Amino acid sequence: MRKIVGTFGESMLELSKEDIKNNPDKPQVRFYDDGELIGIFSLETLDVLYDNDMADYDVRFAKKEISRNRENWLETWEDYVKGIAHA
């Protein structure tokens, strides 16, 4: 889980175990702003899957942060999927 803290509050990107269980073939990242879910992005395409009134700035910011560590996010997603399959 990576947290970004700035002047305007706290933004957080996270992998959700619920998403992994429900859609193991569709890796996605949740984007929170001040504790409120404002978006969900595809890890494969960076497309917005859910938009709760995100500003253009929010979308650009999230995509930039996700793309910086995309390979790590995907690797972690796959590790969780394998763990769930063998649990």
C-alpha positions, 0 to 999 in steps of 0.5 A, a space after each residue: 500500500 502506497 500513501 501520498 500525503 500532500 497539502 490538500 489531504 491524503 490520497 491512497 492507492 490500494 489493491 483490494 482483497 475483495 477485488 482480487 477474490 471477485 475478479 482475479 483476471 481483472 487486476 485493478 487499483 482503488 484510489 482513495 482521497 481523504 478516505 473516500 473511494 473516488 476511483 478504480 483503475 485497470 492495472 492492465 490498461 490504466 482505464 478508469 473502471 469507476 469514477 466517483 466524480 474525480 477531477 481531471 487532476 485526480 485521474 492524471 495523478 493516479 495514472 502517473 502513480 500507478 504507471 510508476 509501479 505498475 509491474 510491482 502492482 501486477 506482481 503483487 496482484 498475481 501473488 495474491 491470486 496464487 495464494 487464494 487459489 492454493 488456500 
